[in-house]
Amino acid sequence: MRLARVDLYRLKLPMLTPFETSFGTELVKDFLLVEASDGEHTGWGECVASAGPFYSEETTQTAVWMLTEHLLPRLKGDLLDLETVSQRLSPVRLNPMAKSAIETALWDLTAQRQGVGLAKLIGGSRTRVPVGISIGIQSSSAALVEVMKQRLGEGYQRIKIKIKPGYDVDVVRDVRRALPDVPLMVDANSAYTLADTDRLRALDDYGLMMIEQPLAHDDLIDHATLQAQLKTAICLDESIRSAHILEQAHAIGALRIVNIKIGRLGGLGEALKTVAAARRLGIGVWCGGMLESGVGRALNVALTSLDAFTLPGDTAATSRYFAEDVADPPFVLTADGCLEVPTGPGLGVHVIKDRVLRHTVDHRVWTPQ
Ligand SMILES: [Mg+2]
């Protein structure tokens, strides 16, 4: 494979409802799509960085710069396979979301060249995947319970709620009173410290599937200290940036479950290594979401077709987030809370160029010359 041209589209895609976390509120999804061509086939990748450096240090703008200045120039000439792509990108430290945007486009391109679906290419065996949904911070417990009932009615099998100091134990208690049996996770996005241990231990009474990333975004040791004092499983998201860090986290008892996000891990290659490590170490595995468009959504669905994914993912149906998505067909929730895994070549969805361009605010073209 030889890259002939790469188009970078920066989009601002309106969201149906604002999504609030402990970082802030998103109204418009500001993100990057990467279209990579070898002159014959085209692969698509999505950069899951946001407009601001709050989930991680990367932003949409830093990804554009990193891709054009450092990553794409390393991909000139023959690319023997996807391992070669990883090796060429590896001298650049960090910047996993920028790397993943081009690396996953090349996975799509490779699957298309072979005429197989991406799920099949990576060894996925499921034809449909169970999904849950992540619900942002609401104005009150009563409002949250109403949204949860609506989502459960739509068929979602598991709900994750965002928590932050002052919106945690009381809210979870109210939710449990209203919905005692719903499979429930909470995600703190690093909003606590070990000084909050008693408050986090109070959550042990509510039968949660996990508490996600309660402590600092780059911490392992405090999470190990906390996990030793909690009955509830700790799931790490932000802290796990490679298969190797997952092994270190496991070695000190910092987690029992890992949230796999392809963008945070620097691409599908590292995500597959991390899933394999989790399986070998007996760590629970599920796939989180970054409010992806249809491109990133299809990638997550392909990944979760692997039977190593033991818990429902966060890849909700298309209609949950956007009035007009960039790819067809949309992912539709089945009555029993699943999404069908596409079987067409590559990602198995068709990116609608008109829609991409309609929401594009910046378009750049890179060629190897
Ligand atoms: Mg998270």
Residues whose N, C-alpha, C, O or C-beta is under 5 A from the ligand:
A	BS01	MG	D187 E212 D237
